[in-house]
Amino acid sequence: MAGGYRHWKLESDSDKLVWLSLDQAGASTNVLSAEVMSELDRIVDGLGAQRPKGLIIRSAKESGFIAGADVEEFTRIKDADDAMRMVRRGWDLYNKLASLPFPTLALVNGFCMGGGMELALACRYRIAVDQPGTRFALPEVMLGIMPAWGGVMRLPRLVGPTAALDMLLSGRAADARRARRMGLVDAVVPPRVQENSARMMVLEAPRPRRLPLFQRFMNSALMRPLVAAMARRQLAARASPDHYPAPYAILELWRRYDGDPFAPRPEDPASVVGLVEGDTARNLIRIFFLQERMKSLAKDSDFKAAQVHVIGAGVMGGDIAAWCAMRGLTVTLQDQSPERIAPAMKRAADLFRRRLRDKTRIRDALDRLIADVAGDGARRADVVIEAIFENLQAKRELFARLEAQAKPEAVLASNTSSLKLADIAAGFRNPSRLVGIHFFNPVPQMQLVEVVKGANTDAAVAKKAAAFVRQIDKLPLPVKDSPGFLVNRVLGPYLDQALRLVDGGIAPETLDAAAVSFGMPMGPIELADTVGLDICLAVGKELAGEHAEAPKKLAELVAAGNLGRKTGQGFYAWKNGKARKGSRRDAPADAQSDLSAKLMAPYLREARAAVAEGIVADADLADAGLIFGTGFAPFRGGPLNYLKEQGY
């Protein structure tokens, strides 16, 4: 078969198997651009005529299998016809691949996302390489669109509707071993035998796995409406169809049309066209590119940490240490006594069990997290993070010792949420070494980390800090050293407004419901409890000034030691990490809309002011930071984007 392809490489072996490797030209990651798909279409046509004994599709890149479709091409869709042409391109090609008269296999090593997973589903067999980076996901729903190249049809037929809908409606990923348990892949193999395993499976051509009878019944036209109704109820508890129509469209496409994207009319709620032409998809795709921009901010430095030292084993410091250890770094955690460190070690073990699952990986992560009462790790660390209580003098005294102990090239960072770096660095011999690396609580869930550049911070140090943040799989947001930086500055007036409305007699549940109806992931009162009422009080004083009167109920709760989630009691009682709320008291629709507007007004006003003052580089980065740092309604595209759409 003739070659001459720019992105694909074909090789035939002595067993008359064709090995088709994707190595997209000029890219570090494989994506299914129009050119890549056009070449694959020609290859599949040629193979159909050639009739080899089998076809094995793999990636030639170390970064992973295929990241999905080229999202950039989504932004160039002009109208409904354009959208359906893009759908047709993948739908027809993958149907052609699925109907080849010889065995086909996807050999997946690394991430397998979106259109890449749909390609794998169109193959007769799938083998996953057993390594931490191997992940299967259909994340289209997170972009406000749907997997329209066969995923909605093929996945439920392969793994059953329950497991399939979980992936389709959430975008949730499955690792190699979970994929095997659910029937998504036929085998999970060590890296060293991946090629031989693929060859043997194609040559032996075993009968493809068939769903158990009960799962086939649940996937039938008779039962799909019942299964969909149950899934819709669960979905409604997480997302409103007005805010996020994509999961509801996916569900309807499966229920009514068995996943065929060409069956619904354009005005049908299950239509691809309705999603592509809607505001939600446009805004969520915008957020995707903002996220990619934040990732790129770490590329200005080749800094790579091997060891981290964290001082302060409280909830924040302990969780920072645990996260770094989970991401593969050696971490020493310092506090005044073993008893103070013990709770952090227990939380870390719980985190590792939840996230890593594999016993060997859990053990290795625990081995990397080392209790260090004496603080000896500071001398060896590449990054030193201070996460003690918010007291200026205590931080100055600590950094005076750390500056003398740490390696000259080590990054010295404070996790302060309310103090100015310039004030902390006042006692430094070399103030340019200090940078802010400000995490958010809860650390495992919050993607954003503010990288704070003080007046004296060396630009190279700030770049090293951003590179470290990406190394541990967080999103760095460069901000200026100013009270509250970006996130707390914007959150402060928003929370203050809500807390004063509580003092005025409005129930916390009512306020939280109004915020959620606007599109926030949780209400301001629940958020205050989650952050910690003591931190809210301290940040409020820092932003408003020591002499400003704090909200009455907030001050009372802090004085009583009821600090929210971390103590089990705040505005709400907390059990197993969840707020126990009273009967939800929603205001009438018009009143709730007015209350939402009243709650959000200080937030939006402060976001505009922060951009005007240059706290962040531009409005886009402010939108990104406030979406990932405060959960601002993603479907609205960020607060500045929302204001722009509203005509401000």
N, C-alpha and C positions, 0 to 999 in steps of 0.2 A: 504493500500500500504506500502510495507516495506521501512524502513528508511535506516540509515547507511551511510548517505552522509556527507562528510566533510565540504562542503561549503553551502549546501542548507538545509533548514528546512521546512518540510511539516506538515501542521495541517489541520484537517477537522473540520468543525463546524456543528451545528445542522441542518443547511440548506443544508447540503451535498455539501458545497463549499470547495474547497481546497485553502488554503493560502500558497503560496510558497515564502519563504523569503530567500534572498541571504545575507549571512554573510561570506564573503571570509575569510578563516582561515589565521591567521598570517599577516593580512593586515588592514590598517586603512581605505582603500577605496576599493570598489568592482571593480575589473577588470575581463574581460572575458578571463581568461587563458584557456589553453587546458584542464586542469583538471576540471575547472568550467563548461566549455562547454560540456565535456564528461558526467559529472554528470547530467546536464540539459537534455541531449539527452536521457539518461536512464529514467529520470523522465517523460519526455513527452511521451515516448513509454509506460510507465506504466499507465499514465493517459488516454492514448488513449484506453487502454484495460479496465480500471476501469470505465470510463464514469461518472464522477461526474457531478453535476449540473452546475458547473462553476469553473474557475481557476482565482485567483488573484495573480499577481506577484508583489512583493515589496522588498524593501531593509530593512535589519535589522540593518543597520548602520546609525548613525546620520549624517555622512558626506555627504550622498547623495544616489542616486539610483545606477547608474553604470557609471563609468568613461570611459568605452569603452573597446576595446580589450587590451590585454597585449602587450604594445609596445616593451617590451624586446624580445618577441618572434619574432618580425619582424627582429631583428638583427641576428637571427639564420637561416633565410631562405637561403638555399644554391643555389637553382636553380629554374627554372620556374616550375618544377613539385612540388617542395616544396611549392611555392607560391600558386599554384592552389589547393593543398591539404588543405591549410589553408582557402582559399575561400570556398571550398566545405564544410568544417566543419560547417561554419556558415550559408551558403546558404541552405543546406539541412535541418539543424535543424530548422531554422526559417520558412521554407516552411512547415515543419511538424507541427510546432506550429500554423501556420496560418490556417492549414486545420483541426485542432481538431474540432470534431462535437458538441462542447458545447461552451458557451461564455467564452472568455478570456479577462482579463483586466490588464493593467499595471498601478499600483498606484505609481505615480512619486512624490517623495518628495526630493528636492535637484537636483543636476546636473544629467542630463541624456544625455550622450555623445556617439558619435560614435556607436559602436556595441550595446551599451545600448539603444540608441534611435532606432536602427534598430530592436532590440528585441521588444520595445514598439510598433513600427509600425506593427510588425507581429501579435500583439494582436488585437482582435476585437474592444476593447474600450481602451481609455486612460483617466485617471483622473490626473490632476496636482494639487498639494497642493499649495495654494496661500501664498507663502513666498518668500522673496528676493533671496534665494539661488536656487530656482527652475529654471533651465535653460535647454533648449533643443538645441543640436547642432550636426552637422556632421562635425567635424574638420579634417577629414582625408586629405582633400585637403591641409591643412597646413603642413602635413607631406609628401606631394608629392605623396600621394596614393589616393584611392577612397573608398567610402563606398560600399563594394562588397558583403555584406550579405543581400542585398535586398533594401537598402536605395534608390538607384537610380531608382529602379522600383516602390516601394510603395509610396514614398513621393509625387511625382507628381500626382499620382492617388488619393491621400488623400486630398491635399491642392491646386492642380492645378500647372501647370508648372512654372508660374511666381514666386510665393512664394517659390516653391521647389528649383528652380534653384538659387535663391538668397541665400538660405542656403547651397546648395550643392557646389556652385562655390566659395563661400567666407569663409565658415566655421563659418559664423555669428550665434550667439545664439539668441534664442527667449525666453523671460520670460514666466511665466505661462499665464498671461493675453493676451499677443500677440499670444501665441500658441492657445488659445481659439478663438481669433478673426479670425485667419487664418484657423481654422478647424483642427489643428494638434491634439488637445485634445477635448474630448467630454464635459468636465466640469472642472471648477476650483473651489476648495472648501477650506474652512478654515481648518487648521490642526486638530481642535477638532472633526470634523465630517468626516474625510477622510475615516476611515474604514467603517462607516455606509453608506457613499455615494457609496463606491466601492461595498459593499454588495448589496445595492438596485439596482444599475445599472445592475449588473450581473444577479440578480434574475428576474428583469423586462425584461431584454434582448431587449431593444428597437432596432428598425431597424437602422443599422449603417448609419451614415451620407453619403449622396451621393453628389458628386460634381454637381454644377449647369451645365446645358446643355452646356453653352458657354465654361466653363473650360474643360469639357469632350472633346469638339470639339478641343480645343487647344492642348489637350494631345493625340489626335489621330495621327495615322501614316501619315495622309494627311497633318496635320498642324505642326507636330514636326520640319520638316526642316525649316519652316519659323520662328518659335519661336527660334530655335537654332541659326539661322543666326543673328537674332537681339541680342541674348544673347552674341554671339561671338564678335560682334562689340563692345559691352560694355566691354567685357572681355579684348579685345585687347588694350583698353585704359589704363588698369591697369597692365597687365602682358603679357610678351612675351611668346609664346609657346616654344621657344628655352630655356628660363630660367625656366619656370614653366609649364611643360606639363600636370600636373594632371587635372586642371580645364577643359582643352580642351578635355582630354580623357573622363572625366565624361560627358561632353556635347555630345560627339560623341556616348558614350555608350547609353545615353538616346535617342538621335535622331535616331540612326540606329538600335538599338537592344532592345529598351524599358527597358534598365537597366539590361539585362541578361549578367553577366560577363563571361559566358562560350561560348557565341555566337562569339565573335571576335577571329580571329586567332592571334597567338603570335606577329606577325609583324604588326598587325592592330594598328593604333593610339589610338583606344579605349581599347586596351588590358591592363589588370592588369599586365601582365608579363613585358611589355615595361616600365611601371612605376617602378616596383620593381627592375628591373635590371639597372635602370638609376642612374646617379650620383646625380640628384636633390633629389630623395627620400632618398638616403643614407645620404646626407648632412643635409636635413631637420630633419630627425630622430635623427641625431647627435645633432642638435640644441635643440631638445626636451629634450634630456638627459642633455645637458648643463644647460638648464633652470631649470630642476629638481635639479641639483647640486646646483645652486645658491639659490634656495628655501631652500635647506637643510642647508645652511650656517647660517640660523637664528635659528637653533635648539639647539645651544649651550647655549642659555639663555632662561629662562622662563619669562623674563621681559614683562610686559603688561602695556601700557600707557592708562590712562583714560582721561587725559587733556594735551593739547599742547598749548604752547604760541609761537607765531611767531612775530618777530619784523621786520617791513618793509613791507608795504602794496603795494609795486610795483607789476609789473606783476608776478615776480617769487614768492615773499613772499605771495602775495594775493592768488595766485593759489595753493601754498603749503597749506595754511590755508584752502582753500575751499575743496581741496582733502581730507585732514584729517577729516574735518567735514562730508563730504559725506561718509567716511568710518566708521562713527559712533563715532568719538571722539569729546569731547567738546574742542573748540578752541577759544582762545582769540587772537585777531589780533591788534597789536600796531603800531601806527605811530604818527607823530607829531600833527595831527589835524583830526577831523572827515572828513574834505574835502578830505584829502589824503586817507582815508580808504574807502570812498564811492564808488569809481570806482571798488575796489576789491570786495565789497559786491554785486555790480551789476553783475560782471562777475561770482561770485559764484552762484547767483540766476539763471543766464543763464545756467551754468553748471548743476545745480541740475535739472532744467526743462528738459534738453536734456537727462541726464543719468537716472534719477529716475522716471520721468513721473508721478508716482502716487502722487496725491496732498498731502496726509498725509505724505509720505516720504519726499517730497520737503519741506513741512512746518517744519518737525522735523529737517532736515539738516540745514535749515536757523536758527532755534532756537539754534542749537549747535554752530553756528558761531557768536562770540560776538566781537563787536568793543570795543577796550580797549586803549583809548588814554593815560590814566594814567599808564598803564603797570602793573596793580595789578595782572593780571593773572600769571605773572612770579613766584609769591610766591607759587602758588598752582599747577603749571604745573609739569608733569612727564617728559616732553621733552620740552626744550626751543630751538627754532631755530632762529638764527640770519640770516636775509636776506636783510641787508642794502647794500648801494653802496660799491664798492670795494675801501675802504680807510683804510689803516692799523691803523692809529691813531684813527679813529672813531670807529673801531671795538674793539680796545684795551680798549677804554674808556667805551664803552657799556658793555663789558664783565666784567670789574671791578665792575660795579654796579650789573650785573646779578649774578656774583659769590656770592656776599653778600646776594642777595635777594632770590635766588632759594633754594629749599629744598636740603639738603646734598646729597640725593640719586638721584636727578633729572639729566637727561642727558643734558649737555650743548653742543649745536652743532652749527657749522657755515656752511652756505651754500656757502661759498666762492668758486669761480671757478678759482682763479688765485693766491691767497696769500697762503703762507705756514702757516700751523697750528702752527708750532713752533714759528713763528714770532708773531702771534696773541696771543698765550698763554704766551708770555714773561712776561706779567704783572700779571698773575694769582698767587694767593697764592698757589694753588694746580693745576699745569699745567696738571696733569693726568686726570682731569675732561673733558678737551676739546676734542671733536671728530668732524670730518667733516661728514656732511650728505648732499651730493651734488646732488641736483635734476637737471634735464635738462628741457629745455623749448621746447615745451609747456608741462607743468607738467601733464595734464590729458592724454596726448598721450604717453609720454615717460615712459617705464616700468623701466628703469635702474636708480638706485641711487648708487652713489659711497660712500662707507663708509670709511672715511679717518682716518687712524691711524697715529698720529704724533709720533715723537720720544719719547714724554713723555706720550702719551695717555695710560691709563690703559687698559689692554686687556679685562677686564670685561666690561668696558664702551663701547668699540668697539663692543662687542658681544651684549650688550643691544641695541646699535644703529641699528645693523643688524636685531635684533628681531623686533624693531619698524618699520623698513622699510617693513618687511614682513607683519606686522600687518595691514599696510595700503595698502597691495596688490601691492607692488612694488618689484623689484628684487635687493637684495643687492650685491654689488661687493666690497669686501675689497681691498683697494689700499694703497700704501705707500704715505706718505706726500712728494711729489715731484712736482715741477712746472707743472701745467696742469693735475696732477694725471695721469690717463690713457687716458680717452676720449679726453680731450682738448689737451693733449700732441700730440696725433696722428692726431687729426683734424687740429691742428694749421698749420703744414707744408703743409697739403693737401689744406687747404683754402688759405694759403699764395701763394702757387703755382698757384692756380686758379686766385686769385686777381691780381697777377703780369702778368698773361697771358691776363687778361682784359686790364691792363695798356699797354700791348704790341699790343693791337688792335683786339684781338679775342672777338667776341660778347658774352655777358653772356649767351644768349640762346644757342649758339653753344657749350660752355663749359658744360652747364647743360645737353644738349642732349648727349654729349659724356659720361658723368658720368652715366646717366640713361641707356645708351646702355651697359655699363659694368655690370649694375645690381643694382646700388644705387637707393634708393627710391626717392631721389631728387638730383638735381645738387648742386655743392658747392656754387654757387652764390645765389641761392634761399635759401640754408641752412644758409648762412651768414646773409641774410636778416631776416630769421626766428629767429635765435639766438639773433640777435641785433648787428648792426655794431659797436656800442660802446664797447660791450663786446668782439667782435672779435679783435678790436684794442687793448683793455686792455690786453687780454690774449696773443696776439701776442707780445706785449712789454714785458710781464712777461717771455715768453718763449725765445724770441730772445735777450732780453736786452733793456734797455731804449734808448740806442744810435743807435739801428738798425733803418734803414729808413723804415717807414711803406709804404705799397702799396699806390700809389698816389691817385687813385680814392677813395679808402676807406677813407683815411684821409680827402679828400675834402667833402665827404658825411657826415662824423661825424661832421666836423667843421660847416657844414650848418644845423645840427640838423636833418638830414635825416637818421634815424637809422634803417630803414627796416620796417618790418611788424608792429611793435608797434607804429610807427609814421605815417604809411600809405605810406611812400616813402623811398626807398633805391636805390639799383641797379634797382629794379623794383617798379612800383606803385602797391599798395595793395588795394584791395576792397573786403569787406566781408571775410577777412581772406585768400584771394587767390591772388597770384602774377599775374599781368596783363603783360604778356610777348608780345614782338613783334613777327613778323613772325619767326617761328622756322627755324633756319639755320643749318641743319645737314650737316656735312662734308661728302664727299664720304666715302664709307665703309672702305677702307684701311686707309684713313686719319683719320677717326673717331676712328679706332682701335688704331692708333698711338697716337692720342690725349688722349684717355682713358688711355693708358699705361703711358703717360707723367704725367697725372693728378694723377694717383694712386701710382706712384713710391715713392713719399715722404711719403705717408700714410703707405705703406707696409714696408718701411725702418724703420719708427719710431715705428711701431707695434713690429717689431723684437727687436729693441733696448730696448723698454720698458720691454719686457719679459726678455731680457738678464740682465737688471739692477734690476730685482726683484720688479718692480712696482706692478705687480700682481703675484700670487703664481705660475702660470704656463701658458703655451700657450693656454690650453683649456679655462681657465677663461678669458684670453685676447680675445680670439675669441668670447666668450659669451658677454663680456662687449662691444666689438666694434660692434657686431651685434645689441644688444639691445640699445646701446648708440649712435651709429652713423648710424645705418641702413645698415652696410656693407652687400652687396648682400647675402641674406640668402642661396640662392641655391648654393653658393660657399663654404658654411660651415665655414666661418670666414676667416680673412686675413692670419692667420698662417697656417690654413688648406689649403688655396688656394696656398700659397707659397710652401707648402710641395707637393701638387699635381702637381705643375709646376716644381718640381725637385730641389727646393732650400733647 
